[in-house]
Amino acid sequence: MPRPAHPALGVFGAVTAAGAAAAVWGIGIERYLFTVRHAHAECLPAGARPLRILHVSDAHMAPWQNRKQRWLASLAELEPDLVVNTGDNLGHSEGLAGVRRAFAPLAGVPGVFVHGSNDVYAPAPRNPLRYFLGPSASSPKTVRLDTDALDRFFTDDLGWHGLNNTATSLEVDGRRIDLFGVDDAHRDWDDLDALPDAISELGERPAETPVLGVTHAPYQRVLNAFVDLRADAVLAGHTHGGQVRLPGYGTIVANCDIPRKQARGLSTWTHGGHSAPLNVSAGCGHSIYAPVRFACFPEATLLTLLPTA
């Protein structure tokens, strides 16, 4: 008579099967389930008109990613008032061609952008377990990307404005909007000390003018400074929403010092007695060396800002 299998073998088999199924889902299915997340926040000055913002982030574009390019191009059908791009657009040395196809339909829509490190350097293979030890470090073997060409496409072809350590005023749907931003804080390229002078150069601001802060990486020092500068709302990316989340638990790692519970979606950031809505996009891409998403759909956000009651 055959001996019954050891119970531990059954458990091991079940765990192995579950892991394989999760890998198939995360690698083969979920990373292609592009989603528009709709959110709204009451934060604009009283009397201001609603502002519809298309928030895109972390495309990490490679030239062969046609599905992602077509989906990003379709977002123009949402007819936003403003586009905010929070960086890491490139994911390959030849990714700019895909970025052009993805964002060309948004030409003429007012927009702003900031850099992530993958707008400057190509990604490199990493041990994913190192993310549990803290934010990732730069790699000495990375390839320099054509950031100037990317910026020219955004500014000259699309008409967007760069916000890397500076500020600007835009006319959006017949009204003024003030915006300020920083370069990638994950690489310590942010210059928060430059912002007060840049903001003051915009001139006197009418009371009903919305003010937005834009960053790639939502480090606490940046969010605190933005709230101190009286941003009505703050937009960020970088975290990928954790990219791999545990159902019932949420984000495992955020790759910066933001609390993990705020690493995806709309929340409130408070500092010095002041608060502002914070939208952290989970982004729509991933490194070509980590082609997986689990319990964290690739996304863009249609964020509607409303006047306070």
C-alpha positions as CSV (number, residue, x, y, z in Angstrom):
1,M,0.0,0.0,0.0
2,P,1.5,3.4,-1.0
3,R,2.5,5.7,1.8
4,P,0.4,9.0,2.0
5,A,2.2,12.1,0.9
6,H,3.7,14.2,3.7
7,P,1.4,17.2,4.5
8,A,4.3,19.6,4.0
9,L,4.5,18.5,0.3
10,G,0.9,19.5,-0.2
11,V,1.5,22.9,1.3
12,F,4.6,23.4,-0.8
13,G,2.8,22.4,-3.9
14,A,-0.1,24.8,-3.2
15,V,2.3,27.6,-2.5
16,T,4.3,26.9,-5.7
17,A,1.1,26.8,-7.7
18,A,-0.2,30.1,-6.2
19,G,3.2,31.7,-6.9
20,A,3.2,30.6,-10.5
21,A,-0.4,31.8,-11.0
22,A,0.5,35.2,-9.5
23,A,3.6,35.5,-11.8
24,V,1.5,34.7,-14.9
25,W,-1.1,37.3,-13.8
26,G,1.4,40.0,-12.9
27,I,3.7,39.5,-15.9
28,G,1.3,38.4,-18.6
29,I,-1.9,40.2,-17.8
30,E,-2.1,42.9,-15.2
31,R,0.7,45.1,-16.5
32,Y,-1.4,45.6,-19.6
33,L,-4.6,46.5,-17.8
34,F,-4.3,50.2,-18.3
35,T,-6.7,52.2,-16.2
36,V,-8.0,55.8,-15.7
37,R,-8.5,56.5,-12.0
38,H,-11.0,59.3,-11.4
39,A,-10.5,61.4,-8.3
40,H,-11.6,64.8,-7.0
41,A,-10.6,67.1,-4.2
42,E,-12.1,70.3,-2.8
43,C,-9.0,72.5,-2.5
44,L,-9.3,75.5,-4.9
45,P,-10.0,79.0,-3.7
46,A,-13.7,79.9,-3.2
47,G,-15.2,81.0,-6.5
48,A,-12.6,79.2,-8.7
49,R,-13.9,77.0,-11.5
50,P,-13.2,73.2,-11.4
51,L,-9.9,72.2,-12.9
52,R,-9.6,68.8,-14.7
53,I,-6.0,67.6,-14.6
54,L,-4.7,64.6,-16.5
55,H,-1.9,63.3,-14.3
56,V,0.5,60.9,-16.1
57,S,3.7,59.4,-14.7
58,D,6.3,56.8,-15.0
59,A,5.7,55.6,-18.5
60,H,9.3,54.1,-18.6
61,M,8.8,53.8,-22.4
62,A,10.5,51.3,-24.6
63,P,10.0,51.4,-28.4
64,W,8.2,48.1,-28.6
65,Q,5.5,48.9,-26.0
66,N,2.8,49.6,-28.6
67,R,-0.2,48.9,-26.3
68,K,0.9,51.4,-23.8
69,Q,1.6,54.0,-26.5
70,R,-1.9,53.6,-27.9
71,W,-3.5,53.8,-24.5
72,L,-1.7,57.0,-23.6
73,A,-2.6,58.5,-26.9
74,S,-6.3,57.7,-26.2
75,L,-6.2,59.8,-23.0
76,A,-6.6,63.0,-25.2
77,E,-10.2,61.9,-25.5
78,L,-10.7,62.9,-21.8
79,E,-10.3,66.5,-22.9
80,P,-8.4,67.7,-19.8
81,D,-7.9,71.3,-18.9
82,L,-4.3,70.7,-18.0
83,V,-1.7,67.8,-18.3
84,V,0.8,67.2,-15.4
85,N,3.6,64.8,-16.3
86,T,5.6,63.8,-13.2
87,G,8.5,62.2,-15.0
88,D,10.3,58.9,-15.8
89,N,9.0,59.0,-19.3
90,L,11.9,57.0,-20.8
91,G,12.7,53.4,-20.1
92,H,15.1,52.6,-23.0
93,S,17.7,54.5,-25.0
94,E,15.3,54.5,-28.0
95,G,12.2,55.2,-25.9
96,L,11.6,58.7,-27.2
97,A,9.9,57.5,-30.4
98,G,7.3,55.8,-28.3
99,V,6.9,58.8,-26.1
100,R,6.2,60.9,-29.2
101,R,3.5,58.5,-30.3
102,A,2.0,58.4,-26.9
103,F,1.7,62.1,-26.2
104,A,1.4,63.7,-29.6
105,P,-2.5,63.8,-29.4
106,L,-2.1,66.1,-26.3
107,A,-0.4,68.8,-28.4
108,G,-1.9,72.2,-27.6
109,V,-3.4,71.1,-24.2
110,P,-1.6,73.2,-21.5
111,G,0.9,71.1,-19.6
112,V,3.9,70.9,-17.4
113,F,6.5,68.3,-16.6
114,V,9.4,67.5,-14.3
115,H,12.2,65.0,-14.6
116,G,12.6,61.6,-13.0
117,S,16.1,60.0,-13.1
118,N,14.9,57.8,-16.0
119,D,14.5,60.9,-18.1
120,V,18.2,61.3,-17.8
121,Y,19.7,57.8,-17.4
122,A,18.6,54.4,-18.8
123,P,17.5,51.8,-16.3
124,A,19.9,49.1,-15.1
125,P,19.2,45.6,-13.7
126,R,18.6,45.6,-10.0
127,N,18.1,43.1,-7.3
128,P,14.4,43.7,-6.3
129,L,15.1,42.5,-2.7
130,R,17.3,45.6,-2.2
131,Y,14.2,47.8,-2.2
132,F,13.3,46.4,1.2
133,L,16.5,47.9,2.5
134,G,15.6,51.5,1.5
135,P,15.3,53.7,-1.5
136,S,17.4,52.6,-4.5
137,A,20.8,54.0,-5.3
138,S,22.1,55.1,-8.6
139,S,24.1,52.7,-10.7
140,P,27.5,53.6,-12.1
141,K,26.9,51.7,-15.3
142,T,23.8,53.5,-16.5
143,V,23.6,55.0,-20.0
144,R,22.9,58.7,-20.5
145,L,19.7,59.4,-22.4
146,D,18.9,62.3,-24.8
147,T,17.1,64.4,-22.2
148,D,17.4,67.5,-24.4
149,A,15.4,65.8,-27.2
150,L,12.7,64.7,-24.8
151,D,12.4,68.3,-23.4
152,R,12.3,69.8,-26.9
153,F,9.4,67.5,-27.8
154,F,7.5,68.5,-24.6
155,T,8.1,72.2,-25.0
156,D,8.3,72.8,-28.8
157,D,5.9,70.1,-30.1
158,L,3.4,69.9,-27.2
159,G,3.7,73.4,-25.8
160,W,4.3,72.2,-22.2
161,H,6.5,74.0,-19.6
162,G,9.3,72.4,-17.6
163,L,9.1,72.8,-13.9
164,N,12.5,71.5,-12.8
165,N,13.4,73.8,-9.8
166,T,11.3,76.6,-11.1
167,A,7.8,78.1,-11.4
168,T,5.5,79.2,-14.2
169,S,2.1,80.8,-14.8
170,L,-0.3,79.3,-17.4
171,E,-3.5,80.4,-18.9
172,V,-5.8,77.5,-18.7
173,D,-9.4,77.8,-20.0
174,G,-9.2,81.6,-19.7
175,R,-7.8,81.7,-16.2
176,R,-4.4,81.9,-14.5
177,I,-2.8,78.9,-12.8
178,D,0.5,79.1,-11.0
179,L,2.7,76.0,-10.7
180,F,6.1,75.2,-9.3
181,G,8.1,72.1,-9.2
182,V,11.5,70.4,-8.6
183,D,13.8,68.1,-10.4
184,D,14.1,64.5,-9.2
185,A,14.4,64.4,-5.4
186,H,15.3,60.7,-5.5
187,R,18.6,61.7,-7.0
188,D,18.9,64.9,-4.8
189,W,18.5,67.1,-7.9
190,D,15.8,69.1,-6.2
191,D,16.6,72.7,-5.3
192,L,13.9,73.8,-2.9
193,D,15.8,77.0,-2.1
194,A,15.3,78.2,-5.6
195,L,11.5,78.1,-5.5
196,P,10.6,81.2,-3.4
197,D,12.4,83.5,-5.8
198,A,11.0,81.7,-8.8
199,I,7.5,82.1,-7.4
200,S,7.9,85.7,-6.6
201,E,9.0,86.4,-10.2
202,L,5.5,85.4,-11.3
203,G,4.2,88.6,-9.9
204,E,1.1,89.4,-7.8
205,R,-1.3,86.6,-7.8
206,P,-5.1,87.1,-7.8
207,A,-6.8,85.5,-4.8
208,E,-8.7,83.0,-6.9
209,T,-5.5,81.6,-8.7
210,P,-5.0,77.9,-8.2
211,V,-1.4,76.9,-7.1
212,L,0.0,73.5,-7.9
213,G,3.2,71.8,-6.7
214,V,4.7,69.1,-8.9
215,T,7.5,66.6,-8.1
216,H,8.6,63.3,-9.4
217,A,9.5,61.7,-6.1
218,P,7.3,62.5,-3.1
219,Y,10.0,62.8,-0.5
220,Q,8.8,64.3,2.8
221,R,11.2,67.3,2.5
222,V,9.6,68.2,-0.8
223,L,6.0,67.7,0.3
224,N,6.6,69.8,3.5
225,A,8.2,72.6,1.4
226,F,5.3,72.6,-1.1
227,V,2.7,72.9,1.7
228,D,4.8,75.7,3.3
229,L,4.7,77.5,-0.1
230,R,0.9,77.2,0.0
231,A,0.3,74.8,-2.9
232,D,-3.4,74.1,-3.2
233,A,-2.6,70.6,-4.4
234,V,0.5,68.5,-4.9
235,L,1.1,65.9,-7.7
236,A,3.9,63.2,-7.7
237,G,4.8,59.9,-9.1
238,H,7.9,57.6,-8.7
239,T,6.5,55.0,-6.4
240,H,4.7,52.9,-9.0
241,G,2.2,52.5,-6.2
242,G,4.5,49.8,-4.9
243,Q,4.2,48.0,-8.3
244,V,3.7,44.8,-6.4
245,R,1.1,45.1,-3.6
246,L,-0.4,42.5,-1.3
247,P,-4.2,42.2,-1.3
248,G,-5.5,43.3,2.1
249,Y,-2.1,44.9,3.0
250,G,-1.2,47.3,0.3
251,T,2.1,48.8,-0.7
252,I,5.2,46.8,0.3
253,V,7.8,49.4,-0.7
254,A,7.6,53.0,-1.8
255,N,11.2,53.6,-2.9
256,C,11.2,56.9,-0.9
257,D,10.4,58.1,2.6
258,I,6.7,58.7,2.1
259,P,4.4,56.6,4.3
260,R,3.5,53.5,2.4
261,K,-0.2,54.1,2.8
262,Q,0.2,57.3,0.8
263,A,2.3,55.8,-1.9
264,R,-0.7,55.5,-4.3
265,G,-3.7,57.6,-4.9
266,L,-5.2,60.7,-3.3
267,S,-4.5,61.6,0.3
268,T,-3.8,64.7,2.4
269,W,-0.4,66.0,3.3
270,T,-0.1,68.2,6.4
271,H,2.8,70.2,7.6
272,G,3.2,73.3,9.8
273,G,-0.5,73.6,10.3
274,H,-1.4,73.6,6.6
275,S,-2.7,70.8,4.4
276,A,-3.0,70.1,0.7
277,P,-4.4,67.1,-1.3
278,L,-1.6,64.9,-2.5
279,N,-2.0,62.7,-5.6
280,V,0.7,60.1,-6.1
281,S,0.3,58.3,-9.4
282,A,1.0,54.6,-9.6
283,G,2.2,55.3,-13.1
284,C,1.6,53.3,-16.2
285,G,5.0,51.6,-16.7
286,H,7.8,49.6,-15.2
287,S,11.5,49.0,-15.7
288,I,12.2,46.7,-18.6
289,Y,14.1,44.7,-16.0
290,A,11.1,44.2,-13.8
291,P,8.1,43.6,-16.2
292,V,5.4,42.9,-13.6
293,R,2.6,44.5,-11.7
294,F,0.4,42.8,-9.1
295,A,-2.6,44.3,-7.4
296,C,-1.5,47.6,-8.8
297,F,-3.0,48.4,-12.3
298,P,-1.0,50.7,-14.5
299,E,-2.8,54.0,-14.4
300,A,-3.3,57.7,-15.3
301,T,-5.4,59.9,-13.1
302,L,-8.1,62.3,-14.1
303,L,-8.0,64.6,-11.1
304,T,-10.8,67.2,-10.8
305,L,-10.0,70.0,-8.4
306,L,-13.0,71.8,-7.0
307,P,-13.5,75.0,-5.0
308,T,-13.7,74.7,-1.2
309,A,-17.3,74.9,0.1
